[in-house]
Amino acid sequence: MKRHYSKIDWWIIALSLIGAFCAVLYMALELFDHNYESLWMNALFLAVLAILLLLISWPLYYDIDNEHLTIRMGIVRWHIPIHGI
């Protein structure tokens, strides 16, 4: 079995980091505005979003053997017969 790791493009990482930075910046602005009611909801939403992003994006690789191509993307795993490609 041969394992190939998928390339992650720089722009996908940049978009994810910009989104996370904007969310943290918004939460900081909520703190400075003394708006504590929505702060815990925003923090919970950011945590859930980060966990979901990790669950669907890590690990990301392909396994190839004589019979199957196996694609692993986070918690999702596909088994594709080689003769079906």
TORMIDREN-692849 format. One record per atom (N, C-alpha, C): atom name; x, y, z. Coordinates in nm, 3 decimals. Each point is the difference from the previous one (the first is absolute). Layout:
N
[pt "CA"; [X; Y; Z]];
...
***
This chain:
85
[pt "N"; [0.085; -0.117; 0.000]];
[pt "CA"; [-0.085; 0.117; 0.000]];
[pt "C"; [0.089; 0.124; 0.000]];
[pt "N"; [-0.035; 0.096; -0.084]];
[pt "CA"; [0.077; 0.122; -0.012]];
[pt "C"; [-0.087; 0.118; 0.044]];
[pt "N"; [0.050; 0.084; 0.088]];
[pt "CA"; [-0.075; 0.114; 0.053]];
[pt "C"; [0.050; 0.130; -0.065]];
[pt "N"; [-0.095; 0.081; -0.045]];
[pt "CA"; [0.029; 0.131; -0.057]];
[pt "C"; [-0.074; 0.105; 0.081]];
[pt "N"; [0.073; 0.101; 0.044]];
[pt "CA"; [-0.063; 0.108; 0.074]];
[pt "C"; [-0.043; 0.110; -0.096]];
[pt "N"; [-0.117; 0.054; 0.025]];
[pt "CA"; [-0.055; 0.101; -0.088]];
[pt "C"; [0.065; 0.134; 0.028]];
[pt "N"; [0.020; 0.076; -0.107]];
[pt "CA"; [0.056; 0.134; 0.013]];
[pt "C"; [-0.110; 0.094; 0.049]];
[pt "N"; [0.034; 0.085; 0.095]];
[pt "CA"; [-0.095; 0.100; 0.049]];
[pt "C"; [0.048; 0.134; -0.055]];
[pt "N"; [-0.084; 0.064; -0.081]];
[pt "CA"; [0.037; 0.126; -0.062]];
[pt "C"; [0.011; 0.112; 0.102]];
[pt "N"; [0.089; 0.094; -0.029]];
[pt "CA"; [0.026; 0.111; 0.093]];
[pt "C"; [-0.123; 0.087; 0.018]];
[pt "N"; [-0.081; 0.015; -0.105]];
[pt "CA"; [-0.115; 0.090; 0.010]];
[pt "C"; [-0.110; -0.057; 0.089]];
[pt "N"; [-0.008; -0.133; 0.010]];
[pt "CA"; [-0.098; -0.061; 0.091]];
[pt "C"; [0.041; 0.026; 0.145]];
[pt "N"; [0.129; -0.014; 0.028]];
[pt "CA"; [0.050; 0.028; 0.134]];
[pt "C"; [-0.020; 0.148; 0.033]];
[pt "N"; [0.028; 0.087; -0.098]];
[pt "CA"; [-0.016; 0.144; 0.023]];
[pt "C"; [-0.146; 0.036; 0.028]];
[pt "N"; [-0.093; -0.056; -0.075]];
[pt "CA"; [-0.142; 0.028; 0.025]];
[pt "C"; [-0.043; -0.048; 0.138]];
[pt "N"; [0.047; -0.116; 0.039]];
[pt "CA"; [-0.035; -0.053; 0.133]];
[pt "C"; [0.056; 0.088; 0.111]];
[pt "N"; [0.125; 0.044; -0.016]];
[pt "CA"; [0.061; 0.084; 0.103]];
[pt "C"; [-0.063; 0.139; 0.004]];
[pt "N"; [-0.035; 0.054; -0.115]];
[pt "CA"; [-0.067; 0.131; -0.003]];
[pt "C"; [-0.136; -0.009; 0.067]];
[pt "N"; [-0.073; -0.108; -0.026]];
[pt "CA"; [-0.129; -0.019; 0.065]];
[pt "C"; [0.012; -0.012; 0.150]];
[pt "N"; [0.098; -0.075; 0.046]];
[pt "CA"; [0.021; -0.015; 0.144]];
[pt "C"; [0.044; 0.133; 0.062]];
[pt "N"; [0.087; 0.074; -0.068]];
[pt "CA"; [0.044; 0.129; 0.050]];
[pt "C"; [-0.116; 0.098; 0.011]];
[pt "N"; [-0.088; 0.003; -0.100]];
[pt "CA"; [-0.116; 0.089; 0.004]];
[pt "C"; [-0.095; -0.037; 0.115]];
[pt "N"; [-0.017; -0.128; 0.023]];
[pt "CA"; [-0.088; -0.043; 0.110]];
[pt "C"; [0.058; 0.040; 0.135]];
[pt "N"; [0.131; -0.018; 0.018]];
[pt "CA"; [0.063; 0.039; 0.126]];
[pt "C"; [-0.002; 0.151; 0.016]];
[pt "N"; [0.022; 0.073; -0.108]];
[pt "CA"; [-0.006; 0.146; 0.004]];
[pt "C"; [-0.141; 0.047; 0.039]];
[pt "N"; [-0.101; -0.064; -0.056]];
[pt "CA"; [-0.137; 0.036; 0.035]];
[pt "C"; [-0.029; -0.026; 0.148]];
[pt "N"; [0.051; -0.110; 0.050]];
[pt "CA"; [-0.019; -0.030; 0.142]];
[pt "C"; [0.074; 0.100; 0.088]];
[pt "N"; [0.118; 0.045; -0.042]];
[pt "CA"; [0.073; 0.101; 0.076]];
[pt "C"; [-0.076; 0.132; 0.000]];
[pt "N"; [-0.059; 0.036; -0.113]];
[pt "CA"; [-0.079; 0.123; -0.006]];
[pt "C"; [-0.124; -0.010; 0.089]];
[pt "N"; [-0.059; -0.119; 0.007]];
[pt "CA"; [-0.113; -0.020; 0.091]];
[pt "C"; [0.043; 0.019; 0.146]];
[pt "N"; [0.121; -0.045; 0.033]];
[pt "CA"; [0.052; 0.019; 0.136]];
[pt "C"; [0.021; 0.147; 0.032]];
[pt "N"; [0.061; 0.073; -0.095]];
[pt "CA"; [0.024; 0.142; 0.023]];
[pt "C"; [-0.129; 0.080; 0.009]];
[pt "N"; [-0.106; -0.050; -0.064]];
[pt "CA"; [-0.130; 0.068; 0.003]];
[pt "C"; [-0.083; -0.043; 0.121]];
[pt "N"; [0.057; -0.088; 0.082]];
[pt "CA"; [-0.067; -0.054; 0.119]];
[pt "C"; [-0.131; -0.071; -0.034]];
[pt "N"; [-0.001; -0.068; -0.113]];
[pt "CA"; [-0.116; -0.079; -0.042]];
[pt "C"; [0.029; -0.146; 0.032]];
[pt "N"; [-0.022; -0.039; 0.124]];
[pt "CA"; [0.035; -0.134; 0.045]];
[pt "C"; [-0.107; -0.104; -0.033]];
[pt "N"; [-0.121; 0.046; -0.035]];
[pt "CA"; [-0.108; -0.096; -0.026]];
[pt "C"; [0.027; -0.086; -0.122]];
[pt "N"; [0.051; 0.061; -0.106]];
[pt "CA"; [0.022; -0.077; -0.123]];
[pt "C"; [0.141; -0.056; -0.009]];
[pt "N"; [0.086; 0.037; 0.093]];
[pt "CA"; [0.139; -0.045; -0.007]];
[pt "C"; [0.013; -0.150; 0.014]];
[pt "N"; [-0.069; -0.060; 0.096]];
[pt "CA"; [0.012; -0.145; 0.019]];
[pt "C"; [-0.058; -0.075; -0.118]];
[pt "N"; [-0.106; 0.057; -0.063]];
[pt "CA"; [-0.056; -0.066; -0.118]];
[pt "C"; [0.097; 0.006; -0.118]];
[pt "N"; [0.066; 0.113; -0.017]];
[pt "CA"; [0.098; 0.012; -0.108]];
[pt "C"; [0.119; -0.093; 0.024]];
[pt "N"; [0.044; -0.011; 0.124]];
[pt "CA"; [0.112; -0.089; 0.031]];
[pt "C"; [-0.038; -0.146; -0.023]];
[pt "N"; [-0.121; -0.036; 0.038]];
[pt "CA"; [-0.046; -0.137; -0.023]];
[pt "C"; [-0.011; -0.030; -0.150]];
[pt "N"; [-0.052; 0.096; -0.076]];
[pt "CA"; [-0.011; -0.018; -0.145]];
[pt "C"; [0.137; -0.015; -0.064]];
[pt "N"; [0.097; 0.081; 0.044]];
[pt "CA"; [0.136; -0.010; -0.054]];
[pt "C"; [0.063; -0.135; 0.034]];
[pt "N"; [-0.022; -0.048; 0.121]];
[pt "CA"; [0.057; -0.129; 0.040]];
[pt "C"; [-0.062; -0.114; -0.081]];
[pt "N"; [-0.132; 0.002; -0.018]];
[pt "CA"; [-0.067; -0.104; -0.079]];
[pt "C"; [0.046; 0.004; -0.145]];
[pt "N"; [0.014; 0.121; -0.054]];
[pt "CA"; [0.046; 0.014; -0.138]];
[pt "C"; [0.142; -0.053; -0.017]];
[pt "N"; [0.088; 0.028; 0.096]];
[pt "CA"; [0.138; -0.049; -0.007]];
[pt "C"; [0.004; -0.152; 0.009]];
[pt "N"; [-0.082; -0.058; 0.087]];
[pt "CA"; [-0.004; -0.146; 0.012]];
[pt "C"; [-0.052; -0.064; -0.127]];
[pt "N"; [-0.106; 0.056; -0.058]];
[pt "CA"; [-0.053; -0.054; -0.125]];
[pt "C"; [0.102; 0.011; -0.113]];
[pt "N"; [0.071; 0.111; -0.006]];
[pt "CA"; [0.102; 0.017; -0.104]];
[pt "C"; [0.109; -0.104; 0.014]];
[pt "N"; [0.042; -0.028; 0.122]];
[pt "CA"; [0.101; -0.104; 0.021]];
[pt "C"; [-0.053; -0.139; -0.031]];
[pt "N"; [-0.126; -0.026; 0.034]];
[pt "CA"; [-0.057; -0.132; -0.024]];
[pt "C"; [-0.011; -0.034; -0.148]];
[pt "N"; [-0.023; 0.101; -0.084]];
[pt "CA"; [-0.015; -0.029; -0.143]];
[pt "C"; [0.128; 0.021; -0.080]];
[pt "N"; [0.103; 0.057; 0.063]];
[pt "CA"; [0.119; 0.030; -0.080]];
[pt "C"; [0.128; -0.069; 0.046]];
[pt "N"; [-0.001; -0.064; 0.115]];
[pt "CA"; [0.122; -0.062; 0.047]];
[pt "C"; [-0.027; -0.138; 0.053]];
[pt "N"; [0.062; -0.103; -0.038]];
[pt "CA"; [0.105; -0.010; -0.100]];
[pt "C"; [-0.058; -0.006; -0.141]];
[pt "N"; [0.084; 0.025; -0.097]];
[pt "CA"; [-0.041; -0.001; -0.140]];
[pt "C"; [0.106; -0.073; -0.081]];
[pt "N"; [-0.033; -0.123; -0.042]];
[pt "CA"; [0.094; -0.078; -0.079]];
[pt "C"; [-0.073; -0.104; -0.085]];
[pt "N"; [0.077; -0.061; -0.090]];
[pt "CA"; [-0.051; -0.104; -0.090]];
[pt "C"; [0.085; -0.124; 0.018]];
[pt "N"; [-0.064; -0.116; 0.013]];
[pt "CA"; [0.070; -0.128; 0.003]];
[pt "C"; [-0.035; -0.077; -0.126]];
[pt "N"; [0.102; -0.052; -0.066]];
[pt "CA"; [-0.021; -0.078; -0.122]];
[pt "C"; [0.062; -0.137; 0.021]];
[pt "N"; [-0.082; -0.105; -0.019]];
[pt "CA"; [0.054; -0.136; -0.001]];
[pt "C"; [-0.046; -0.065; -0.131]];
[pt "N"; [0.013; -0.132; -0.011]];
[pt "CA"; [-0.033; -0.069; -0.125]];
[pt "C"; [-0.148; -0.001; -0.031]];
[pt "N"; [-0.085; 0.012; 0.101]];
[pt "CA"; [-0.144; -0.013; -0.023]];
[pt "C"; [-0.079; 0.128; 0.022]];
[pt "N"; [0.046; 0.089; 0.089]];
[pt "CA"; [-0.080; 0.116; 0.037]];
[pt "C"; [0.082; 0.129; 0.005]];
[pt "N"; [-0.070; 0.109; -0.026]];
[pt "CA"; [0.049; 0.133; 0.030]];
[pt "C"; [-0.079; 0.046; 0.121]];
[pt "N"; [0.067; 0.029; 0.109]];
[pt "CA"; [-0.066; 0.045; 0.121]];
[pt "C"; [0.032; 0.147; 0.020]];
[pt "N"; [-0.104; 0.080; 0.010]];
[pt "CA"; [0.015; 0.144; 0.022]];
[pt "C"; [-0.042; 0.029; 0.143]];
[pt "N"; [0.088; 0.061; 0.076]];
[pt "CA"; [-0.029; 0.034; 0.139]];
[pt "C"; [-0.001; 0.152; 0.012]];
[pt "N"; [-0.115; 0.054; 0.038]];
[pt "CA"; [-0.016; 0.143; 0.018]];
[pt "C"; [-0.066; 0.022; 0.135]];
[pt "N"; [0.081; 0.020; 0.103]];
[pt "CA"; [-0.054; 0.017; 0.134]];
[pt "C"; [-0.067; -0.127; 0.048]];
[pt "N"; [-0.127; 0.010; 0.039]];
[pt "CA"; [-0.072; -0.117; 0.050]];
[pt "C"; [-0.067; -0.078; -0.112]];
[pt "N"; [0.013; 0.049; -0.123]];
[pt "CA"; [-0.062; -0.065; -0.116]];
[pt "C"; [0.105; -0.087; -0.069]];
[pt "N"; [-0.041; -0.120; -0.040]];
[pt "CA"; [0.090; -0.091; -0.071]];
[pt "C"; [-0.074; -0.065; -0.115]];
[pt "N"; [0.055; 0.011; -0.121]];
[pt "CA"; [-0.060; -0.062; -0.118]];
[pt "C"; [0.090; -0.113; -0.049]];
[pt "N"; [-0.061; -0.111; -0.037]];
[pt "CA"; [0.072; -0.112; -0.062]];
[pt "C"; [-0.052; -0.014; -0.142]];
[pt "N"; [0.089; 0.022; -0.098]];
[pt "CA"; [-0.040; -0.006; -0.140]];
[pt "C"; [0.078; -0.115; -0.065]];
[pt "N"; [-0.072; -0.095; -0.062]];
[pt "CA"; [0.073; -0.107; -0.070]];
[pt "C"; [0.084; 0.055; -0.114]];
[pt "N"; [0.120; -0.053; -0.015]];
[pt "CA"; [0.090; 0.048; -0.106]];
[pt "C"; [-0.060; -0.026; -0.137]];
[pt "N"; [-0.068; -0.113; -0.018]];
[pt "CA"; [-0.058; -0.030; -0.132]];
[pt "C"; [-0.118; 0.092; -0.031]];
[pt "N"; [-0.049; 0.074; 0.096]];
[pt "CA"; [-0.110; 0.094; -0.023]];
[pt "C"; [0.046; 0.139; -0.039]];
[pt "N"; [0.130; 0.020; -0.005]];
[pt "CA"; [0.054; 0.134; -0.034]];
[pt "C"; [0.022; 0.009; -0.149]];
***
